[in-house]
Amino acid sequence: MGSLSIWHWIIVIAVVLLLFGRGKISDLMGDVAQGIKAFKKGMQDDETTAEKPEPVKTIDHTNAPSAAARSDVGSKAV
């Protein structure tokens, strides 16, 4: 009595079909398939963007302010 026989499964499937109808179940499966396709496409897009290296950004250090130009630092006595 612990396991369900084939007749139990047939009755359960029949009740589900009566409650939801064939149209709703097929629409639901179509939505699931579209979601899977969108997920796979998104994963492929992530892989292609990760393969493209970003351009290297450099910082120009030639115009650094000199120590004489910052005379206000430490000039106030407490």
C-alpha positions as CSV (number, residue, x, y, z in Angstrom):
1,M,0.0,0.0,0.0
2,G,3.0,2.3,0.3
3,S,3.6,2.8,-3.5
4,L,1.2,4.1,-6.1
5,S,0.2,1.8,-9.0
6,I,-0.2,2.8,-12.6
7,W,-3.9,3.3,-12.1
8,H,-3.3,5.9,-9.4
9,W,-1.0,7.8,-11.7
10,I,-3.5,7.7,-14.5
11,I,-6.2,9.1,-12.2
12,V,-3.9,11.9,-10.9
13,I,-3.0,12.9,-14.5
14,A,-6.7,12.9,-15.5
15,V,-7.6,15.1,-12.6
16,V,-4.7,17.5,-13.4
17,L,-5.9,17.7,-17.0
18,L,-9.5,18.3,-15.9
19,L,-8.4,21.1,-13.6
20,F,-5.9,22.9,-15.8
21,G,-7.0,21.9,-19.2
22,R,-4.8,20.9,-22.1
23,G,-4.3,24.4,-23.4
24,K,-3.0,25.8,-20.1
25,I,-0.5,23.0,-19.7
26,S,0.8,23.5,-23.2
27,D,1.1,27.2,-22.7
28,L,3.0,26.6,-19.5
29,M,5.4,24.3,-21.2
30,G,5.9,26.8,-24.0
31,D,6.7,29.5,-21.4
32,V,9.2,27.1,-19.7
33,A,10.9,26.4,-23.0
34,Q,11.2,30.1,-23.8
35,G,12.7,30.7,-20.4
36,I,15.3,28.0,-21.0
37,K,16.2,29.5,-24.4
38,A,16.5,33.0,-22.9
39,F,18.7,31.7,-20.1
40,K,21.0,29.9,-22.6
41,K,21.2,33.0,-24.7
42,G,22.1,35.1,-21.7
43,M,24.8,32.6,-20.7
44,Q,26.3,32.8,-24.2
45,D,26.3,36.6,-24.1
46,D,28.1,36.6,-20.8
47,E,30.8,34.3,-22.3
48,T,31.3,36.5,-25.4
49,T,31.6,39.7,-23.3
50,A,34.1,38.1,-20.9
51,E,36.3,37.1,-23.8
52,K,36.7,40.7,-25.1
53,P,39.5,42.5,-23.2
54,E,38.9,46.0,-22.0
55,P,41.3,48.7,-23.2
56,V,44.1,49.4,-20.8
57,K,43.7,52.7,-19.1
58,T,46.8,54.6,-18.2
59,I,47.4,57.6,-15.8
60,D,49.8,60.3,-16.8
61,H,52.1,61.1,-13.9
62,T,54.2,63.8,-15.6
63,N,52.2,66.7,-14.3
64,A,52.4,65.9,-10.6
65,P,52.3,69.0,-8.3
66,S,55.6,70.0,-6.8
67,A,56.3,70.3,-3.1
68,A,56.8,74.0,-3.4
69,A,53.3,74.5,-4.8
70,R,51.8,73.0,-1.7
71,S,53.0,75.5,0.9
72,D,49.8,75.5,2.8
73,V,50.3,72.0,4.2
74,G,51.5,72.1,7.8
75,S,51.8,75.9,7.9
76,K,49.3,76.4,10.6
77,A,50.7,76.0,14.2
78,V,48.4,74.9,16.9
